[in-house]
Amino acid sequence: VFPRALCKRRDKMPNSSSISEFLLLALADTRQLQLLHFWLLLGIYLAALLGNGLISTAVACHHRLHSPMDFFLLNLALLDLGCISTTLPKAMANALWDTRTISYSSCAAQVFFFLFFISAEYCILTIMSYDRYVAICKPLHYGTLMDSRACATMAAAAWATGVLFAVLHTVNTLSLPFCHGNYLKHSSVLSECLVFIVVSYVQIFKAVLRMPSKQGRHKAFSACLPHLAVICLLVSTGTFAYLKPPSISSPCLDLVVSFLYSMVPPAVNPLIYSLRNQGLKDTLWKLMTRFFFSDAISCPPFYD
């Protein structure tokens, strides 16, 4: 999660068992830039909270948004909220109070929750690609394969996979010796999910290109475009963060890339999905109108 973690008072700490805190790379050295970064991060954080919060409320409270894709979009919004809330508040506190320290327990918790949310998000995106595959390639079986029970089971499996992945990698990461100038090693996150997504979209594109109707092809591509955009954004930032050549690596670049990887997707995902989903845009507009002009919003059950 962090580009580099250094032990405080490393000359007096011969092994990792005596570590009490880490030093994080600073965003800036001058006070003016630190305050500028604080306000920038605060704006990004509020935008992510607003966007993902509105999508979560809209999907949960409106009967028109109860399709399987909307259900997975709700899960994605919740994971984005958790992901950005794991790292950004600490970064804002460091910039505001001009500090760089993080306790060992706080670092362990941050590593665990970030790995949990990001790996579960990859799983949800993989399930969403399967949903698009079934909808386009097997439309007659869609109601059976993607019923409410199947959707709930797949979503629960994604969250459980996130927990398992986070436990294994957090224990492995924190068992490394940190007091000998070591970098915290990164590992590829769920490359199997990416392979499944690619295979699914190969089948989707084959099916779409065989459609005789131009309108049908356009509708199918429009349904897949937001999901593809979100995947490309997450994979591109993650790939550059973890697989960039060592020759171009530097502490400053690592810091910038890490923040882009953890901040940009959660903040931009709501905008991507709302721009291409007319039903979601209409619901968000009605939701905001009712929020400002009504005292209460009633939420029916998720599945009718």
MARLUMBA-399899 format. One record per residue (C-alpha): x, y, z. Coordinates in steps of 0.02 Angstrom, whole numbers, plus 50000, padded with zeros to 5 digits. Example, Ala and Ser with C-alpha at 12.3 -4.5 7.8 and 13.67 -1.06 7.14 Angstrom:
BEGIN
506154977550390 506844994750357 
***
This chain:
BEGIN
500005000050000 501395011950045 502825015049923 504095013750061 504055011050249 505545015550357 505825010850538 505985025150658 507645024650753 508205010250643 509935009850719 509185004650885 507954992050815 508844976250758 507284966650710 505474969150664 504824963050831 505324979550914 504534991050785 503275003050859 502985014850713 503395018750532 503845034550440 502825038250284 503485047950135 502945066050148 501835073850016 502785090350023 504175098650122 503455116250135 501975120950244 501065129850102 501125114449990 500575103250133 499025113850162 498695114249974 498795095249970 497625094150118 496275104250032 496525094749869 496375077949958 494865084150055 493995089049894 494345072149815 493755063149971 492135072949982 491805070149797 492065051349819 490935051049972 489585060849883 489645050949721 489715033549797 488495038249934 487215044449808 487385028749701 487205017549854 485655026749912 484895027449738 485105008849707 484505003849880 482995015349882 482285015049706 481325000349633 481905004149455 483715000249501 483524982549565 484324973049421 485824961749456 487014974649379 486294988049494 486524976549643 488354973949598 488534992549569 487934995149748 489284983249810 490594992149704 490095009149776 490225002449954 491944995049918 492515011549841 491955020649997 492925008650106 494465008949996 494665027749991 494205029550176 495625017850222 497045028650158 496465046450126 496005052150304 497755047650366 498545056650218 497495072050254 497955071550439 499795070350396 499685085150277 498675095750400 499685092150557 501385090750472 501745073150534 502385057350451 502225043950584 501015029450585 500965016450723 501324998250687 499534993150728 498815007150621 499935002250476 499404984050493 497564989150496 497775000450345 498654986850245 497314974250291 495814985150249 496564991850088 496954974350026 495224968650080 494284982249988 495354982349831 495354963449809 493474962349841 493244976149712 494204966049584 493064951349622 491494961949602 492114968649436 492434950749381 490654945949429 490004961049334 490924955049179 490064938149201 488394947049216 488704955949051 489254939448972 487654930649024 486554945348973 487304946348798 487844928648758 486494918748852 484994930548867 483724916348878 484584909549034 484894926549116 483414925549236 483984908449298 485854911449309 485724928849383 484254927449503 484274935949673 485004920949765 486414918849639 486834937349646 486874937449836 487964921749839 489204929049715 489294945549808 489584936549974 490954926149892 491794942049831 491814949850005 492414933450082 493814932249954 494334949850000 494464945050183 495484929450144 496644938650025 496914952750150 497304941050295 498574930950196 499484945650120 499454956450277 500224942650381 501514939350246 501954957850225 502124961650410 503194946250439 504584954050332 506084962150419 505874980950403 507424987850489 508734984350356 508254997150224 506964985650147 505544991050036 503824983950068 503594971749925 502074972549813 501194957649737 500034955949590 498244957449649 497084944049583 497794942249408 496584927749388 495144940149393 495904949949250 496094934149146 494254929749177 493714947349129 494714946848967 494004929748920 492234935748958 492394951048849 493154941248706 491574930648706 490494946248724 491304955048577 491124939448469 489264938648511 489004957348482 489874957248313 488724943148257 487164953448296 486244958148134 485514974148206 486614989648218 485494996248357 485714980048453 487604981048438 487584999048497 486494994748646 487624980248694 489204990748683 488375004648783 487944992348921 489754986448931 490645003148911 490525009449092 491134992749160 492584992349037 493055010249080 493105006449266 494154990749238 495374999949126 495565013849253 495885002049398 497014990149303 498055003849219 498425013049381 498744996749474 499854989649338 500925005349331 501025005849520 501624987949541 502434983049375 503344998649317 505194996149272 506424998749415 507395011049306 506005023949318 505595020549500 505895034049630 505155038049802 504255053349733 503525043949584 503035029249695 502125041049811 501165049549670 500695033049588 500125025449753 498955040049785 498285039449608 497975020749625 497035022549788 496115039049754 495675040649570 494615024849540 493475027049693 493195045449651 492915043149464 491905026949461 490235035249509 490445047949370 490825034449241 489305024149285 488105038749301 488585046349133 488085030949033 486595025249136 485065035949101 484025026749232 485345030049363 485485048449315 483585050549326 483545041949495 484995052449563 484105068349507 482485062949590 483425057849746 484295074649763 482645083649729 481755073649864 483215076449983 483085095249968 481195096549957 480565082150064 480825077850246 481035059050223 481445045750095 480635028850108 481665013850051 480764998149992 481604981050005 483004978249879 482164964049787 480314964849751 
***
